[in-house]
Amino acid sequence: MSLKGTTICAVKRGDQVAIAGDGQVTMGESTIFKSSAKKVRRLYNGQVVAGFAGSVADAFSLCERFEEKLTQCGGNLERAAVNLAQEWRNDNARKLESMLIVADKNSLLVLSGTGEVIDPDDGVAAIGSGGNYALAAARALVQNTDLSAEKIAFKALEVASSICVFTNDHISVETL
């Protein structure tokens, strides 16, 4: 039984960063298993925000591994992400079918379950089944409005939920 399906969108604008996620967990291709899951959380004493998408078990594992590295690196987001990626590449363990967006006041990164670390050029990132819809909406809002990062992330998820059957409108947002 595969549980997955979600959308996460992050926006860094000015001195604010926000990550929004929907609440849907899908079983297989046709059953909504849960509609109010919380896939965005604060880490490292509230100084880091993370949102995860993908296979539920793998997403939790990826988030836990990242949190361990974050603690080991004294809260340094970039160093924790690179250390985690190096560990994956040196380990022949099973690759995780998930992705994670992490952010602190200074950085926004996308981490994959295969060891990639991506720093988006424009301060906007989105992952998950509705990620492309949310990404397009967020980029348009960043370029054409003065809305806050929090409002843009929320509105981008609303757009994705109106298009993607694996994304719902039970949206949670964490802001730094």
Secondary structure, 3 states (H helix, E strand, C coil): CCEECCEEEEEEECCEEEEEECCCEEECCCEEEECCCCCEEEECCCCEEEEEEECHHHHHHHHHHHHHHHHHCCCCHHHHHHHHHHHHHHCCCCCCCEEEEEECCCCEEEEECCCCEECCCCCEEEEECCHHHHHHHHHHHHHHCCCCHHHHHHHHHHHHHHHCCCCCCCCEEEEC
